[in-house]
Amino acid sequence: MSITAPEILPCGDCALNVHFEEAIRPEINAWVCALARALEAHRPEGVVEWVSAYCTLTLYYRPEQISFARLSALLRAIMPAGEGIAERERIVVELPTVYGGEYGPDLLFVADHAGLSAEEVIRLHSAPSYLVYMMGFMPGFTYLGGLDARLHTPRLSAPRVRIPAGSVGIAGSQTGAYPVDSPGGWQLIGRTPLRLYDARRDESILLRAGQYVKFVPISPAEFKRIEAAVWDGSYEPVVRREVV
């Protein structure tokens, strides 16, 4: 499938938007992430930061140091080729997750909505490696792609006031985990003891756009063991490379 060349559009007087094809597809997002890596390598003078999304990259710059025209030309010069950008290798971060019970109070609702058993929901949810399309909403929150259509479930009719950090949920066609305690309306099916956001770490956010997430079922006893190791700093998340 061919990929349309991106447009570079002004976004106010100190930002621009690199607009790729209007589609949520892994190959489009891979192109966005490739441009982000190219920016990381070149670090153009006058560029403040950039934010990647499903099919766009917004770049903030200081117009007194670099003009829109000059920055646009630089971006075109470092723009990776779109064709053949499909991944040959992916980074997968495992999130150990205990499903159901006090950790996932909505698991049975999701199962009933899907016409499945709780065990089948767990099997289907933990089977894929989910692409992290983008980060947003709050520090460490991931927008994941790849949820099995049989598990698509509407949000809660009334959001909860407080959802514990690490809670794994489903909302419509989305799944993900809450990085911090917060309100939320997702159907909670489990919880991970890992901290997706932890200000004590040098790299406070665990995951990055372009990586993959794998939910790995664990027992409540294993949850408590890992949680204790996370808090004392002795736990190292499982990060592996997969050949595609």
CYANA upper distance limits for C-alpha pairs under 8 A (distance plus 0.5 A):
  2 SER  CA     83 GLU  CA      7.62
  3 ILE  CA     21 GLU  CA      7.53
  3 ILE  CA     28 ILE  CA      8.03
  3 ILE  CA     82 GLY  CA      6.95
  3 ILE  CA     83 GLU  CA      7.41
  4 THR  CA     20 PHE  CA      7.64
  4 THR  CA     21 GLU  CA      6.36
  5 ALA  CA     20 PHE  CA      7.24
  5 ALA  CA     21 GLU  CA      8.00
  5 ALA  CA     82 GLY  CA      7.97
  6 PRO  CA     18 VAL  CA      6.84
  6 PRO  CA     19 HIS  CA      5.78
  6 PRO  CA     20 PHE  CA      4.79
  6 PRO  CA     21 GLU  CA      7.19
  7 GLU  CA     17 ASN  CA      8.47
  7 GLU  CA     18 VAL  CA      6.19
  7 GLU  CA     19 HIS  CA      5.57
  7 GLU  CA     20 PHE  CA      7.04
  8 ILE  CA     16 LEU  CA      7.35
  8 ILE  CA     17 ASN  CA      6.22
  8 ILE  CA     18 VAL  CA      5.05
  8 ILE  CA     19 HIS  CA      6.73
  8 ILE  CA     72 SER  CA      7.19
  9 LEU  CA     16 LEU  CA      6.11
  9 LEU  CA     17 ASN  CA      5.65
  9 LEU  CA     18 VAL  CA      6.92
  9 LEU  CA     19 HIS  CA      7.92
 10 PRO  CA     15 ALA  CA      6.92
 10 PRO  CA     16 LEU  CA      4.90
 10 PRO  CA     17 ASN  CA      6.71
 10 PRO  CA     68 PHE  CA      7.96
 11 CYS  CA     15 ALA  CA      5.46
 11 CYS  CA     16 LEU  CA      5.07
 11 CYS  CA     17 ASN  CA      6.61
 12 GLY  CA     16 LEU  CA      7.84
 13 ASP  CA     63 PRO  CA      7.80
 14 CYS  CA     60 TYR  CA      6.38
 14 CYS  CA     61 TYR  CA      5.85
 14 CYS  CA     62 ARG  CA      6.47
 14 CYS  CA     63 PRO  CA      6.33
 15 ALA  CA     58 THR  CA      7.44
 15 ALA  CA     59 LEU  CA      5.98
 15 ALA  CA     60 TYR  CA      4.75
 15 ALA  CA     61 TYR  CA      6.30
 16 LEU  CA     58 THR  CA      6.28
 16 LEU  CA     59 LEU  CA      5.89
 16 LEU  CA     60 TYR  CA      7.13
 16 LEU  CA     68 PHE  CA      8.14
 17 ASN  CA     56 THR  CA      7.30
 17 ASN  CA     57 LEU  CA      6.31
 17 ASN  CA     58 THR  CA      4.93
 17 ASN  CA     59 LEU  CA      6.81
 18 VAL  CA     56 THR  CA      6.08
 18 VAL  CA     57 LEU  CA      5.59
 18 VAL  CA     58 THR  CA      6.72
 18 VAL  CA     59 LEU  CA      8.39
 19 HIS  CA     55 CYS  CA      7.11
 19 HIS  CA     56 THR  CA      5.23
 19 HIS  CA     57 LEU  CA      7.25
 20 PHE  CA     28 ILE  CA      7.57
 20 PHE  CA     32 VAL  CA      8.09
 20 PHE  CA     55 CYS  CA      5.82
 20 PHE  CA     56 THR  CA      6.17
 21 GLU  CA     28 ILE  CA      7.38
 21 GLU  CA     55 CYS  CA      6.92
 22 GLU  CA     55 CYS  CA      6.88
 23 ALA  CA     28 ILE  CA      7.77
 23 ALA  CA     54 TYR  CA      8.33
 23 ALA  CA     55 CYS  CA      7.08
 24 ILE  CA     28 ILE  CA      7.60
 24 ILE  CA     29 ASN  CA      7.83
 24 ILE  CA     54 TYR  CA      6.52
 24 ILE  CA     55 CYS  CA      7.20
 25 ARG  CA     29 ASN  CA      6.81
 26 PRO  CA     30 ALA  CA      6.46
 26 PRO  CA    131 LEU  CA      8.25
 26 PRO  CA    133 TYR  CA      8.42
 27 GLU  CA     31 TRP  CA      6.91
 27 GLU  CA     85 ILE  CA      7.56
 27 GLU  CA     86 ALA  CA      6.33
 28 ILE  CA     32 VAL  CA      7.05
 28 ILE  CA     54 TYR  CA      8.28
 28 ILE  CA     55 CYS  CA      6.63
 29 ASN  CA     33 CYS  CA      6.73
 29 ASN  CA     53 ALA  CA      8.23
 29 ASN  CA     54 TYR  CA      6.16
 29 ASN  CA     55 CYS  CA      6.17
 29 ASN  CA    133 TYR  CA      7.00
 29 ASN  CA    210 GLY  CA      8.04
 30 ALA  CA     34 ALA  CA      6.56
 30 ALA  CA     85 ILE  CA      7.51
 30 ALA  CA     86 ALA  CA      7.46
 30 ALA  CA     87 GLU  CA      7.98
 30 ALA  CA    210 GLY  CA      7.24
 31 TRP  CA     35 LEU  CA      6.81
 31 TRP  CA     80 PRO  CA      7.80
 31 TRP  CA     82 GLY  CA      6.71
 31 TRP  CA     85 ILE  CA      7.23
 32 VAL  CA     36 ALA  CA      6.90
 32 VAL  CA     52 SER  CA      7.12
 32 VAL  CA     53 ALA  CA      8.14
 32 VAL  CA     54 TYR  CA      8.30
 32 VAL  CA     55 CYS  CA      6.94
 32 VAL  CA     56 THR  CA      7.02
 32 VAL  CA     57 LEU  CA      6.96
 33 CYS  CA     37 ARG  CA      6.76
 33 CYS  CA     52 SER  CA      7.62
 33 CYS  CA    209 ALA  CA      7.63
 33 CYS  CA    210 GLY  CA      6.67
 34 ALA  CA     38 ALA  CA      6.76
 34 ALA  CA     80 PRO  CA      7.06
 35 LEU  CA     39 LEU  CA      6.74
 35 LEU  CA     78 ILE  CA      8.21
 35 LEU  CA     79 MET  CA      6.51
 35 LEU  CA     80 PRO  CA      6.80
 36 ALA  CA     40 GLU  CA      6.73
 36 ALA  CA     50 TRP  CA      8.09
 36 ALA  CA     52 SER  CA      7.71
 36 ALA  CA     57 LEU  CA      8.31
 37 ARG  CA     41 ALA  CA      6.77
 38 ALA  CA     42 HIS  CA      6.73
 38 ALA  CA     78 ILE  CA      7.09
 38 ALA  CA     79 MET  CA      7.96
 38 ALA  CA     80 PRO  CA      8.20
 39 LEU  CA     43 ARG  CA      5.96
 39 LEU  CA     44 PRO  CA      7.71
 39 LEU  CA     78 ILE  CA      8.45
 43 ARG  CA     47 VAL  CA      7.71
 45 GLU  CA     65 GLN  CA      7.81
 45 GLU  CA     66 ILE  CA      7.85
 46 GLY  CA     61 TYR  CA      5.99
 46 GLY  CA     62 ARG  CA      5.64
 46 GLY  CA     63 PRO  CA      7.93
 46 GLY  CA     65 GLN  CA      5.66
 46 GLY  CA     66 ILE  CA      6.17
 47 VAL  CA     59 LEU  CA      7.88
 47 VAL  CA     60 TYR  CA      6.60
 47 VAL  CA     61 TYR  CA      4.69
 47 VAL  CA     62 ARG  CA      6.87
 48 VAL  CA     59 LEU  CA      8.19
 48 VAL  CA     60 TYR  CA      5.95
 48 VAL  CA     61 TYR  CA      5.56
 48 VAL  CA     62 ARG  CA      7.52
 49 GLU  CA     59 LEU  CA      6.51
 49 GLU  CA     60 TYR  CA      5.95
 49 GLU  CA     61 TYR  CA      7.70
 50 TRP  CA     57 LEU  CA      7.25
 50 TRP  CA     58 THR  CA      5.99
 50 TRP  CA     59 LEU  CA      4.69
 50 TRP  CA     60 TYR  CA      6.51
 51 VAL  CA     57 LEU  CA      6.12
 51 VAL  CA     58 THR  CA      5.71
 51 VAL  CA     59 LEU  CA      6.96
 52 SER  CA     56 THR  CA      6.49
 52 SER  CA     57 LEU  CA      4.80
 52 SER  CA     58 THR  CA      6.90
 52 SER  CA    134 MET  CA      6.98
 52 SER  CA    135 MET  CA      8.45
 52 SER  CA    209 ALA  CA      8.29
 53 ALA  CA     57 LEU  CA      6.57
 53 ALA  CA    133 TYR  CA      7.23
 53 ALA  CA    134 MET  CA      5.47
 53 ALA  CA    135 MET  CA      7.87
 54 TYR  CA    133 TYR  CA      6.04
 54 TYR  CA    134 MET  CA      6.59
 61 TYR  CA     66 ILE  CA      7.89
 62 ARG  CA     66 ILE  CA      6.85
 63 PRO  CA     67 SER  CA      5.77
 63 PRO  CA     68 PHE  CA      7.69
 66 ILE  CA     70 ARG  CA      6.99
 66 ILE  CA     71 LEU  CA      6.95
 67 SER  CA     71 LEU  CA      6.55
 68 PHE  CA     72 SER  CA      6.44
 69 ALA  CA     73 ALA  CA      6.76
 70 ARG  CA     74 LEU  CA      6.75
 71 LEU  CA     75 LEU  CA      6.65
 72 SER  CA     76 ARG  CA      6.79
 73 ALA  CA     77 ALA  CA      6.76
 74 LEU  CA     78 ILE  CA      6.91
 75 LEU  CA     79 MET  CA      6.22
 81 ALA  CA     85 ILE  CA      7.49
 87 GLU  CA    244 VAL  CA      7.28
 88 ARG  CA    243 VAL  CA      6.39
 88 ARG  CA    244 VAL  CA      5.53
 89 GLU  CA    241 ARG  CA      7.06
 89 GLU  CA    242 GLU  CA      5.99
 89 GLU  CA    243 VAL  CA      4.97
 89 GLU  CA    244 VAL  CA      5.88
 90 ARG  CA    211 GLN  CA      7.18
 90 ARG  CA    212 TYR  CA      7.59
 90 ARG  CA    241 ARG  CA      6.04
 90 ARG  CA    242 GLU  CA      5.73
 90 ARG  CA    243 VAL  CA      7.07
 90 ARG  CA    244 VAL  CA      7.52
 91 ILE  CA    211 GLN  CA      5.76
 91 ILE  CA    212 TYR  CA      6.51
 91 ILE  CA    239 VAL  CA      7.40
 91 ILE  CA    240 ARG  CA      6.32
 91 ILE  CA    241 ARG  CA      5.17
 91 ILE  CA    242 GLU  CA      6.98
 92 VAL  CA    129 SER  CA      7.73
 92 VAL  CA    211 GLN  CA      6.60
 92 VAL  CA    212 TYR  CA      5.05
 92 VAL  CA    213 VAL  CA      6.09
 92 VAL  CA    214 LYS  CA      7.17
 92 VAL  CA    239 VAL  CA      6.18
 92 VAL  CA    240 ARG  CA      5.82
 92 VAL  CA    241 ARG  CA      6.55
 92 VAL  CA    242 GLU  CA      7.61
 93 VAL  CA    207 LEU  CA      8.22
 93 VAL  CA    211 GLN  CA      7.93
 93 VAL  CA    212 TYR  CA      6.63
 93 VAL  CA    213 VAL  CA      5.54
 93 VAL  CA    214 LYS  CA      6.67
 93 VAL  CA    237 PRO  CA      7.73
 93 VAL  CA    238 VAL  CA      6.46
 93 VAL  CA    239 VAL  CA      5.04
 93 VAL  CA    240 ARG  CA      7.10
 94 GLU  CA    213 VAL  CA      6.40
 94 GLU  CA    214 LYS  CA      5.23
 94 GLU  CA    215 PHE  CA      6.45
 94 GLU  CA    216 VAL  CA      7.03
 94 GLU  CA    237 PRO  CA      7.40
 94 GLU  CA    238 VAL  CA      5.96
 94 GLU  CA    239 VAL  CA      6.91
 95 LEU  CA    192 THR  CA      6.77
 95 LEU  CA    194 LEU  CA      7.41
 95 LEU  CA    213 VAL  CA      7.39
 95 LEU  CA    214 LYS  CA      6.45
 95 LEU  CA    215 PHE  CA      5.33
 95 LEU  CA    216 VAL  CA      6.40
 95 LEU  CA    237 PRO  CA      8.27
 95 LEU  CA    238 VAL  CA      8.50
 96 PRO  CA    192 THR  CA      6.11
 96 PRO  CA    193 PRO  CA      7.66
 96 PRO  CA    194 LEU  CA      8.08
 96 PRO  CA    215 PHE  CA      6.34
 96 PRO  CA    216 VAL  CA      5.06
 96 PRO  CA    217 PRO  CA      6.42
 96 PRO  CA    218 ILE  CA      6.58
 96 PRO  CA    223 PHE  CA      8.22
 97 THR  CA    168 VAL  CA      8.42
 97 THR  CA    190 GLY  CA      6.74
 97 THR  CA    191 ARG  CA      5.81
 97 THR  CA    192 THR  CA      4.88
 97 THR  CA    193 PRO  CA      7.73
 97 THR  CA    215 PHE  CA      6.61
 97 THR  CA    216 VAL  CA      6.12
 97 THR  CA    217 PRO  CA      5.46
 97 THR  CA    218 ILE  CA      6.07
 97 THR  CA    223 PHE  CA      7.88
 98 VAL  CA    103 TYR  CA      7.26
 98 VAL  CA    104 GLY  CA      8.37
 98 VAL  CA    190 GLY  CA      5.89
 98 VAL  CA    191 ARG  CA      6.09
 98 VAL  CA    192 THR  CA      7.01
 98 VAL  CA    217 PRO  CA      6.12
 98 VAL  CA    218 ILE  CA      5.46
 98 VAL  CA    219 SER  CA      6.13
 98 VAL  CA    220 PRO  CA      6.56
 98 VAL  CA    223 PHE  CA      7.09
 99 TYR  CA    103 TYR  CA      6.86
 99 TYR  CA    104 GLY  CA      6.06
 99 TYR  CA    107 LEU  CA      7.98
 99 TYR  CA    122 ILE  CA      7.56
 99 TYR  CA    189 ILE  CA      6.27
 99 TYR  CA    190 GLY  CA      4.51
 99 TYR  CA    191 ARG  CA      7.16
 99 TYR  CA    217 PRO  CA      7.37
 99 TYR  CA    218 ILE  CA      8.21
100 GLY  CA    104 GLY  CA      4.44
100 GLY  CA    105 PRO  CA      6.40
100 GLY  CA    106 ASP  CA      7.86
100 GLY  CA    107 LEU  CA      5.96
100 GLY  CA    108 LEU  CA      8.22
100 GLY  CA    189 ILE  CA      6.13
100 GLY  CA    190 GLY  CA      6.01
101 GLY  CA    105 PRO  CA      6.14
101 GLY  CA    107 LEU  CA      8.49
103 TYR  CA    167 SER  CA      7.79
103 TYR  CA    188 LEU  CA      8.30
103 TYR  CA    189 ILE  CA      7.64
103 TYR  CA    190 GLY  CA      5.45
103 TYR  CA    191 ARG  CA      5.96
104 GLY  CA    167 SER  CA      8.11
104 GLY  CA    168 VAL  CA      8.10
104 GLY  CA    188 LEU  CA      5.47
104 GLY  CA    189 ILE  CA      4.32
104 GLY  CA    190 GLY  CA      4.40
104 GLY  CA    191 ARG  CA      7.14
105 PRO  CA    188 LEU  CA      6.47
105 PRO  CA    189 ILE  CA      6.75
105 PRO  CA    190 GLY  CA      8.15
106 ASP  CA    110 VAL  CA      6.80
106 ASP  CA    187 GLN  CA      5.96
106 ASP  CA    188 LEU  CA      5.52
106 ASP  CA    189 ILE  CA      5.90
107 LEU  CA    111 ALA  CA      6.70
107 LEU  CA    118 ALA  CA      7.04
107 LEU  CA    121 VAL  CA      8.37
107 LEU  CA    187 GLN  CA      8.09
107 LEU  CA    188 LEU  CA      7.09
107 LEU  CA    189 ILE  CA      4.90
107 LEU  CA    190 GLY  CA      8.04
108 LEU  CA    112 ASP  CA      6.54
108 LEU  CA    117 SER  CA      8.41
108 LEU  CA    118 ALA  CA      6.56
109 PHE  CA    113 HIS  CA      6.53
110 VAL  CA    114 ALA  CA      6.67
110 VAL  CA    121 VAL  CA      8.18
110 VAL  CA    151 LEU  CA      7.57
110 VAL  CA    153 THR  CA      6.94
110 VAL  CA    187 GLN  CA      7.89
110 VAL  CA    189 ILE  CA      8.32
111 ALA  CA    115 GLY  CA      6.43
111 ALA  CA    116 LEU  CA      5.41
111 ALA  CA    117 SER  CA      6.01
111 ALA  CA    118 ALA  CA      5.89
111 ALA  CA    120 GLU  CA      8.41
111 ALA  CA    121 VAL  CA      6.58
111 ALA  CA    151 LEU  CA      8.49
112 ASP  CA    116 LEU  CA      6.71
112 ASP  CA    117 SER  CA      7.91
113 HIS  CA    153 THR  CA      7.52
114 ALA  CA    150 ARG  CA      6.56
114 ALA  CA    151 LEU  CA      6.63
114 ALA  CA    152 HIS  CA      8.33
114 ALA  CA    153 THR  CA      8.30
116 LEU  CA    120 GLU  CA      6.55
116 LEU  CA    121 VAL  CA      7.13
117 SER  CA    121 VAL  CA      6.92
118 ALA  CA    122 ILE  CA      6.83
119 GLU  CA    123 ARG  CA      6.68
120 GLU  CA    124 LEU  CA      6.56
121 VAL  CA    125 HIS  CA      6.43
121 VAL  CA    151 LEU  CA      7.65
122 ILE  CA    126 SER  CA      6.48
122 ILE  CA    217 PRO  CA      8.19
123 ARG  CA    127 ALA  CA      6.53
124 LEU  CA    128 PRO  CA      8.18
124 LEU  CA    148 ASP  CA      7.36
124 LEU  CA    151 LEU  CA      8.41
125 HIS  CA    147 LEU  CA      7.55
125 HIS  CA    148 ASP  CA      7.68
125 HIS  CA    151 LEU  CA      8.18
125 HIS  CA    215 PHE  CA      8.05
126 SER  CA    214 LYS  CA      7.24
126 SER  CA    215 PHE  CA      5.50
126 SER  CA    216 VAL  CA      6.51
126 SER  CA    217 PRO  CA      7.50
127 ALA  CA    214 LYS  CA      8.26
127 ALA  CA    215 PHE  CA      8.29
128 PRO  CA    146 GLY  CA      7.48
128 PRO  CA    147 LEU  CA      8.15
128 PRO  CA    214 LYS  CA      7.14
129 SER  CA    146 GLY  CA      8.05
129 SER  CA    212 TYR  CA      6.27
129 SER  CA    213 VAL  CA      5.92
129 SER  CA    214 LYS  CA      5.28
129 SER  CA    215 PHE  CA      8.31
130 TYR  CA    144 LEU  CA      6.23
130 TYR  CA    145 GLY  CA      5.99
130 TYR  CA    146 GLY  CA      5.84
130 TYR  CA    147 LEU  CA      7.92
130 TYR  CA    212 TYR  CA      5.64
130 TYR  CA    213 VAL  CA      5.49
130 TYR  CA    214 LYS  CA      6.90
131 LEU  CA    144 LEU  CA      5.89
131 LEU  CA    145 GLY  CA      5.70
131 LEU  CA    146 GLY  CA      7.35
131 LEU  CA    210 GLY  CA      7.03
131 LEU  CA    211 GLN  CA      6.64
131 LEU  CA    212 TYR  CA      5.00
131 LEU  CA    213 VAL  CA      7.05
132 VAL  CA    142 THR  CA      6.61
132 VAL  CA    143 TYR  CA      6.28
132 VAL  CA    144 LEU  CA      5.21
132 VAL  CA    145 GLY  CA      7.20
132 VAL  CA    208 ARG  CA      7.48
132 VAL  CA    209 ALA  CA      5.49
132 VAL  CA    210 GLY  CA      5.92
132 VAL  CA    211 GLN  CA      6.03
132 VAL  CA    212 TYR  CA      6.12
132 VAL  CA    213 VAL  CA      7.59
133 TYR  CA    142 THR  CA      8.02
133 TYR  CA    143 TYR  CA      6.16
133 TYR  CA    144 LEU  CA      6.28
133 TYR  CA    145 GLY  CA      7.18
133 TYR  CA    209 ALA  CA      6.04
133 TYR  CA    210 GLY  CA      6.64
134 MET  CA    142 THR  CA      6.61
134 MET  CA    143 TYR  CA      5.88
134 MET  CA    144 LEU  CA      8.06
134 MET  CA    208 ARG  CA      8.17
134 MET  CA    209 ALA  CA      5.42
134 MET  CA    210 GLY  CA      8.08
135 MET  CA    139 PRO  CA      8.28
135 MET  CA    140 GLY  CA      7.15
135 MET  CA    141 PHE  CA      6.15
135 MET  CA    142 THR  CA      5.29
135 MET  CA    143 TYR  CA      6.61
135 MET  CA    208 ARG  CA      7.70
135 MET  CA    209 ALA  CA      6.84
136 GLY  CA    140 GLY  CA      7.78
136 GLY  CA    141 PHE  CA      6.15
136 GLY  CA    142 THR  CA      7.12
136 GLY  CA    143 TYR  CA      8.04
137 PHE  CA    141 PHE  CA      6.86
138 MET  CA    179 PRO  CA      8.31
139 PRO  CA    179 PRO  CA      7.59
139 PRO  CA    197 TYR  CA      6.94
139 PRO  CA    205 ILE  CA      7.50
140 GLY  CA    179 PRO  CA      6.05
140 GLY  CA    196 LEU  CA      5.97
140 GLY  CA    197 TYR  CA      5.70
140 GLY  CA    205 ILE  CA      5.69
140 GLY  CA    206 LEU  CA      7.40
140 GLY  CA    207 LEU  CA      7.38
141 PHE  CA    176 GLY  CA      8.28
141 PHE  CA    177 ALA  CA      7.56
141 PHE  CA    178 TYR  CA      6.82
141 PHE  CA    179 PRO  CA      6.32
141 PHE  CA    196 LEU  CA      8.07
142 THR  CA    176 GLY  CA      6.90
142 THR  CA    177 ALA  CA      7.91
142 THR  CA    207 LEU  CA      8.20
142 THR  CA    209 ALA  CA      8.39
143 TYR  CA    174 GLN  CA      7.93
143 TYR  CA    175 THR  CA      8.18
143 TYR  CA    176 GLY  CA      7.33
144 LEU  CA    174 GLN  CA      7.12
144 LEU  CA    175 THR  CA      6.83
144 LEU  CA    176 GLY  CA      6.89
145 GLY  CA    174 GLN  CA      7.54
145 GLY  CA    175 THR  CA      8.36
147 LEU  CA    151 LEU  CA      7.55
147 LEU  CA    152 HIS  CA      8.04
147 LEU  CA    173 SER  CA      6.94
147 LEU  CA    174 GLN  CA      7.03
147 LEU  CA    175 THR  CA      7.08
148 ASP  CA    152 HIS  CA      7.73
149 ALA  CA    173 SER  CA      7.52
151 LEU  CA    170 ILE  CA      8.46
151 LEU  CA    173 SER  CA      8.17
152 HIS  CA    170 ILE  CA      7.73
152 HIS  CA    171 ALA  CA      7.59
152 HIS  CA    172 GLY  CA      5.49
152 HIS  CA    173 SER  CA      5.34
152 HIS  CA    174 GLN  CA      7.94
153 THR  CA    170 ILE  CA      7.03
153 THR  CA    171 ALA  CA      6.33
153 THR  CA    172 GLY  CA      5.32
153 THR  CA    173 SER  CA      7.56
153 THR  CA    187 GLN  CA      8.17
154 PRO  CA    170 ILE  CA      8.47
154 PRO  CA    171 ALA  CA      6.04
154 PRO  CA    172 GLY  CA      5.31
154 PRO  CA    187 GLN  CA      8.35
155 ARG  CA    170 ILE  CA      7.99
155 ARG  CA    171 ALA  CA      5.38
155 ARG  CA    172 GLY  CA      6.94
155 ARG  CA    185 GLY  CA      6.10
155 ARG  CA    186 TRP  CA      5.63
155 ARG  CA    187 GLN  CA      6.61
156 LEU  CA    185 GLY  CA      5.59
156 LEU  CA    186 TRP  CA      6.57
156 LEU  CA    187 GLN  CA      6.81
157 SER  CA    185 GLY  CA      8.09
158 ALA  CA    185 GLY  CA      7.25
159 PRO  CA    183 PRO  CA      7.34
159 PRO  CA    184 GLY  CA      5.72
159 PRO  CA    185 GLY  CA      4.51
159 PRO  CA    186 TRP  CA      8.03
160 ARG  CA    183 PRO  CA      6.06
160 ARG  CA    184 GLY  CA      5.98
160 ARG  CA    185 GLY  CA      6.54
161 VAL  CA    182 SER  CA      7.68
161 VAL  CA    183 PRO  CA      4.99
161 VAL  CA    184 GLY  CA      7.33
162 ARG  CA    181 ASP  CA      6.82
162 ARG  CA    182 SER  CA      5.59
162 ARG  CA    183 PRO  CA      5.00
162 ARG  CA    184 GLY  CA      7.55
163 ILE  CA    167 SER  CA      7.39
163 ILE  CA    178 TYR  CA      8.22
163 ILE  CA    181 ASP  CA      5.95
163 ILE  CA    182 SER  CA      5.81
163 ILE  CA    183 PRO  CA      6.18
163 ILE  CA    184 GLY  CA      6.97
164 PRO  CA    178 TYR  CA      7.99
164 PRO  CA    180 VAL  CA      7.33
164 PRO  CA    181 ASP  CA      5.13
164 PRO  CA    182 SER  CA      7.45
165 ALA  CA    177 ALA  CA      8.36
165 ALA  CA    178 TYR  CA      5.87
165 ALA  CA    179 PRO  CA      5.74
165 ALA  CA    180 VAL  CA      4.65
165 ALA  CA    181 ASP  CA      5.01
165 ALA  CA    182 SER  CA      7.96
165 ALA  CA    195 ARG  CA      8.01
166 GLY  CA    177 ALA  CA      6.06
166 GLY  CA    178 TYR  CA      5.64
166 GLY  CA    179 PRO  CA      6.16
166 GLY  CA    180 VAL  CA      7.45
166 GLY  CA    191 ARG  CA      5.70
166 GLY  CA    192 THR  CA      5.38
166 GLY  CA    193 PRO  CA      6.68
166 GLY  CA    194 LEU  CA      7.16
166 GLY  CA    195 ARG  CA      7.11
166 GLY  CA    196 LEU  CA      7.73
167 SER  CA    177 ALA  CA      5.78
167 SER  CA    178 TYR  CA      5.88
167 SER  CA    179 PRO  CA      8.47
167 SER  CA    188 LEU  CA      7.04
167 SER  CA    189 ILE  CA      8.26
167 SER  CA    190 GLY  CA      6.40
167 SER  CA    191 ARG  CA      4.61
167 SER  CA    192 THR  CA      6.87
168 VAL  CA    175 THR  CA      7.82
168 VAL  CA    176 GLY  CA      6.12
168 VAL  CA    177 ALA  CA      4.72
168 VAL  CA    178 TYR  CA      7.11
168 VAL  CA    188 LEU  CA      6.23
168 VAL  CA    189 ILE  CA      6.40
168 VAL  CA    190 GLY  CA      5.47
168 VAL  CA    191 ARG  CA      5.54
168 VAL  CA    192 THR  CA      7.52
169 GLY  CA    175 THR  CA      6.12
169 GLY  CA    176 GLY  CA      6.24
169 GLY  CA    177 ALA  CA      6.70
169 GLY  CA    186 TRP  CA      5.93
169 GLY  CA    187 GLN  CA      5.59
169 GLY  CA    188 LEU  CA      4.68
169 GLY  CA    189 ILE  CA      5.97
169 GLY  CA    190 GLY  CA      7.44
170 ILE  CA    174 GLN  CA      6.19
170 ILE  CA    175 THR  CA      4.95
170 ILE  CA    176 GLY  CA      7.34
170 ILE  CA    186 TRP  CA      5.97
170 ILE  CA    187 GLN  CA      5.61
170 ILE  CA    188 LEU  CA      7.09
170 ILE  CA    189 ILE  CA      7.95
171 ALA  CA    175 THR  CA      6.89
171 ALA  CA    185 GLY  CA      8.14
171 ALA  CA    186 TRP  CA      5.49
171 ALA  CA    187 GLN  CA      6.76
177 ALA  CA    191 ARG  CA      8.10
177 ALA  CA    192 THR  CA      8.33
178 TYR  CA    182 SER  CA      8.19
178 TYR  CA    196 LEU  CA      8.29
179 PRO  CA    195 ARG  CA      6.99
179 PRO  CA    196 LEU  CA      5.31
179 PRO  CA    197 TYR  CA      5.92
180 VAL  CA    196 LEU  CA      8.28
180 VAL  CA    197 TYR  CA      7.37
192 THR  CA    223 PHE  CA      7.83
193 PRO  CA    223 PHE  CA      6.49
193 PRO  CA    224 LYS  CA      8.07
193 PRO  CA    226 ILE  CA      6.86
193 PRO  CA    227 GLU  CA      5.36
193 PRO  CA    230 VAL  CA      7.98
194 LEU  CA    226 ILE  CA      8.28
194 LEU  CA    227 GLU  CA      7.37
194 LEU  CA    230 VAL  CA      7.11
194 LEU  CA    237 PRO  CA      8.38
195 ARG  CA    206 LEU  CA      7.84
195 ARG  CA    230 VAL  CA      8.16
196 LEU  CA    204 SER  CA      8.47
196 LEU  CA    205 ILE  CA      6.32
196 LEU  CA    206 LEU  CA      5.51
196 LEU  CA    207 LEU  CA      7.44
197 TYR  CA    204 SER  CA      5.97
197 TYR  CA    205 ILE  CA      5.19
197 TYR  CA    206 LEU  CA      6.78
198 ASP  CA    204 SER  CA      5.38
198 ASP  CA    205 ILE  CA      7.11
199 ALA  CA    204 SER  CA      5.54
200 ARG  CA    204 SER  CA      7.27
207 LEU  CA    211 GLN  CA      7.56
218 ILE  CA    222 GLU  CA      6.57
218 ILE  CA    223 PHE  CA      7.19
219 SER  CA    223 PHE  CA      6.72
220 PRO  CA    224 LYS  CA      6.92
221 ALA  CA    225 ARG  CA      6.90
222 GLU  CA    226 ILE  CA      6.62
223 PHE  CA    227 GLU  CA      6.44
224 LYS  CA    228 ALA  CA      6.68
225 ARG  CA    229 ALA  CA      6.92
226 ILE  CA    230 VAL  CA      6.56
226 ILE  CA    235 TYR  CA      7.49
227 GLU  CA    231 TRP  CA      6.83
228 ALA  CA    232 ASP  CA      6.85
229 ALA  CA    233 GLY  CA      6.54
229 ALA  CA    234 SER  CA      5.61
229 ALA  CA    235 TYR  CA      5.51
230 VAL  CA    234 SER  CA      6.69
230 VAL  CA    235 TYR  CA      5.53
230 VAL  CA    236 GLU  CA      8.43
